[in-house]
Amino acid sequence: MKCMSALSTLALACVFAIAHAQQQGPSDPQIAGIVVTANQIDIDAGKFAKSRSQNKEVKDFAQLMITDHTAVNRQAGALAKKLGVTPEDSGTSKSLKQEAADNIANLKKLKGAQFDKAYVDHEVAYHQAVLDAIDKVLIPSAENAELKGLIVKVRPAIATHLEHAKHLQASLGKK
């Protein structure tokens, strides 16, 4: 499991390094696409975890991910509509989608405590990677002040999710 978590972290770090390596960084439509994709990934993973886990804490965390990331996607969608920006796919958003599909495929092979641990380990790695991307790529690259403002506004929630996931990870490690 630790290997999978390390690989997941490495894969996400590579995805965001690629985005960061672009000379000009992603465009605002690409940033909007990355934001929507990253949130949808966590919504989908949360729905899967909620349906698969038997652990109340894991199910509660999964529901929190569904609720919070759905709210962010609503805000991002409303802002994109207001600005007349269509979220655009990029190499980063496509890589995120592939990594998410790989994660769900791996989770489908697991049950019980192994499933819970793998889901939560991935959530820790994923939220850390998202925070890194926010700080190093998305905020610095966003040209539109309202788009940048939305990313800045949701950053504390992502940090809170990371801390919650770490706490859950530690409690699962004790069982």
Buried (B, 14 or more C-beta within 10 A) or exposed (E): EEEBBEBBBEBBBEBBBBBBEBEEBBBBBBBBBBBBBBBBBBBBBBBBBBEBBEBEBBBBBBBBBBEBBBEBBEBBBEBBEEBEBEBBEBEBBEBBBEBBEEBBEBBEEBEEBEBBBBBBBBBBBBBBBBBBBBEBBBBEBBEBEEBBEBBEEBBEBBBEBBEBBBBBBEEBEEE
